[in-house]
Amino acid sequence: MLLPPNAPVATVRKAIRESWAGLLGPNTAVSWRVSKVEVAKSGELGYLYGTYSLSIEDPKGGPPVRDTGKLVEIWKKQPDGKWKCIVDTYNSDLPATPAPEAKK
Protein backbone atom coordinates (compact mmCIF):
# COMPACT_ATOMS: atom_id res chain seq x y z
CA MET A 1 0.00 0.00 0.00
CA LEU A 2 1.38 3.40 -1.00
CA LEU A 3 0.00 6.55 0.60
CA PRO A 4 1.42 9.35 -1.57
CA PRO A 5 0.77 12.99 -0.70
CA ASN A 6 -2.08 14.74 -2.56
CA ALA A 7 -3.16 11.53 -4.30
CA PRO A 8 -5.37 8.52 -3.63
CA VAL A 9 -4.08 5.46 -1.80
CA ALA A 10 -2.52 2.93 -4.18
CA THR A 11 -3.27 -0.64 -3.13
CA VAL A 12 -2.64 -2.78 -6.20
CA ARG A 13 0.77 -3.42 -7.74
CA LYS A 14 -0.06 -1.59 -11.00
CA ALA A 15 -1.24 1.57 -9.20
CA ILE A 16 1.81 1.55 -6.91
CA ARG A 17 4.20 1.22 -9.86
CA GLU A 18 2.39 3.97 -11.79
CA SER A 19 2.55 6.29 -8.79
CA TRP A 20 6.31 5.78 -8.42
CA ALA A 21 6.88 6.00 -12.19
CA GLY A 22 5.15 9.38 -12.26
CA LEU A 23 7.60 10.68 -9.68
CA LEU A 24 10.82 8.84 -10.47
CA GLY A 25 11.57 9.52 -14.12
CA PRO A 26 14.96 9.28 -15.82
CA ASN A 27 15.90 12.82 -14.76
CA THR A 28 15.27 12.26 -11.05
CA ALA A 29 17.85 11.83 -8.32
CA VAL A 30 16.63 10.61 -4.93
CA SER A 31 18.50 9.95 -1.73
CA TRP A 32 17.18 9.02 1.66
CA ARG A 33 18.53 8.61 5.16
CA VAL A 34 16.93 6.20 7.58
CA SER A 35 16.77 7.56 11.12
CA LYS A 36 15.44 4.47 12.85
CA VAL A 37 14.69 0.83 12.08
CA GLU A 38 12.90 -1.37 14.57
CA VAL A 39 11.61 -4.94 14.39
CA ALA A 40 8.81 -6.28 16.61
CA LYS A 41 9.80 -8.91 19.18
CA SER A 42 7.87 -11.48 17.14
CA GLY A 43 10.28 -10.81 14.26
CA GLU A 44 7.41 -10.56 11.77
CA LEU A 45 6.90 -6.78 11.46
CA GLY A 46 9.33 -3.93 11.27
CA TYR A 47 9.25 -0.24 10.52
CA LEU A 48 11.57 2.50 9.53
CA TYR A 49 11.38 6.25 9.30
CA GLY A 50 13.68 8.88 7.99
CA THR A 51 14.15 11.75 5.56
CA TYR A 52 14.53 12.08 1.82
CA SER A 53 15.99 14.55 -0.66
CA LEU A 54 14.72 14.71 -4.22
CA SER A 55 15.97 16.55 -7.30
CA ILE A 56 14.21 16.43 -10.67
CA GLU A 57 16.10 17.90 -13.62
CA ASP A 58 14.12 20.08 -16.02
CA PRO A 59 14.35 18.45 -19.48
CA LYS A 60 14.18 21.95 -21.03
CA GLY A 61 17.30 23.06 -19.14
CA GLY A 62 15.65 25.13 -16.42
CA PRO A 63 16.56 24.83 -12.76
CA PRO A 64 15.89 21.46 -11.13
CA VAL A 65 12.93 20.97 -8.81
CA ARG A 66 14.18 20.14 -5.33
CA ASP A 67 12.27 18.73 -2.38
CA THR A 68 12.99 17.38 1.07
CA GLY A 69 10.65 15.46 3.32
CA LYS A 70 10.07 12.48 5.56
CA LEU A 71 9.02 8.88 5.10
CA VAL A 72 7.62 5.93 7.02
CA GLU A 73 7.60 2.30 5.87
CA ILE A 74 6.12 -0.81 7.50
CA TRP A 75 7.66 -4.15 6.49
CA LYS A 76 6.37 -7.71 6.98
CA LYS A 77 8.49 -10.84 6.97
CA GLN A 78 7.28 -13.29 4.34
CA PRO A 79 7.10 -17.10 4.72
CA ASP A 80 10.26 -17.42 2.57
CA GLY A 81 12.16 -15.18 5.02
CA LYS A 82 12.28 -12.12 2.73
CA TRP A 83 10.87 -8.77 3.82
CA LYS A 84 8.10 -6.97 1.91
CA CYS A 85 7.10 -3.34 2.38
CA ILE A 86 3.36 -3.39 3.13
CA VAL A 87 2.79 0.33 3.83
CA ASP A 88 4.84 3.23 2.47
CA THR A 89 4.17 6.93 2.89
CA TYR A 90 6.11 10.14 2.45
CA ASN A 91 5.46 13.87 2.48
CA SER A 92 7.29 17.07 1.74
CA ASP A 93 8.74 19.56 4.20
CA LEU A 94 8.05 22.36 1.70
CA PRO A 95 4.95 24.53 2.14
CA ALA A 96 1.94 23.45 0.11
CA THR A 97 1.34 25.33 -3.12
CA PRO A 98 -1.70 27.58 -2.69
CA ALA A 99 -4.77 26.59 -4.67
CA PRO A 100 -5.51 28.87 -7.61
CA GLU A 101 -8.15 31.49 -6.97
CA ALA A 102 -11.57 30.68 -8.35
CA LYS A 103 -12.68 32.76 -11.32
CA LYS A 104 -15.53 35.12 -10.55
Residue, then its C-alpha position, 0 to 999 in steps of 0.5 A: m500500500l502506497l500513501p502518496p501525498n495529494a493523491p489517492v491510496a494505491t493498493v494494487r501493484k499496477a497503481i503503486r508502480e504507476s505512482w512511483a513511475g510518475l515521480l521517479g523519471p529518468n531525470t530524477a535523483v533521490s537519496w534518503r537517510v533512515s533515522k530508525v529501524e525497529v523490528a517487533k519482538s515477534g520478528e514478523l513486522g518492522y518499521l523505519y522512518g527517515t528523511y529524503s531529498l529529491s531533485i528532478e532535472d528540467p528536461k528543457g534546461g531550467p533549474p531542477v525541482r528540489d524537495t525534502g521530506k520524511l518517510v515511514e515504511i512498514w515491512k512484513k516478513q514473508p514465509d520465505g524469510k524475505w521482507k516486503c514493504i506493506v505500507d509506504t508513505y512520504n510527504s514534503d517539508l516544503p509549504a503546500t502550493p496555494a490553490p488557484e483562486a476561483k474565477k468570478 
